[in-house]
Amino acid sequence: MTFDQAKQARKPFGKFAGQTLDDIAATDEGLRHLDWLVGWFDQKLLLYPNFQAALRAYLADPAIAADLERVL
């Protein structure tokens, strides 16, 4: 999955449901939520596999990783 595809993925559940990864990451709170979410997925294997792949591809982008490091 490309970064451009990943940033348009919509969170299908919970806090920020229906928002794209790019929209969620627009705030420090959202970036911290995405970081928490990737850890949550490590515990909940096989839930939302397409969204999980998009989240990992999104967070792997160097610019997003730098933003995330700044807020953590």
Residue pairs with C-beta under 8 A, 6 or more apart in sequence:
1 53
1 54
1 57
2 57
3 57
3 58
3 60
3 61
5 54
5 57
6 21
6 53
6 54
6 55
6 57
6 58
6 61
7 20
7 21
7 22
7 58
8 20
8 21
8 22
9 20
9 21
9 50
9 51
9 54
9 55
9 58
10 18
10 19
10 20
10 51
11 17
11 18
11 19
11 20
11 21
11 24
11 51
12 48
12 51
13 48
15 33
16 23
16 24
16 30
16 33
21 34
21 54
21 55
21 58
22 58
23 30
24 30
24 31
24 33
24 34
25 31
25 34
25 58
25 64
25 67
28 71
31 64
31 67
31 68
31 71
32 71
32 72
34 55
34 58
34 59
34 68
35 59
35 68
35 72
37 55
38 55
38 56
38 59
41 47
41 48
41 52
41 55
58 64
59 65
59 68
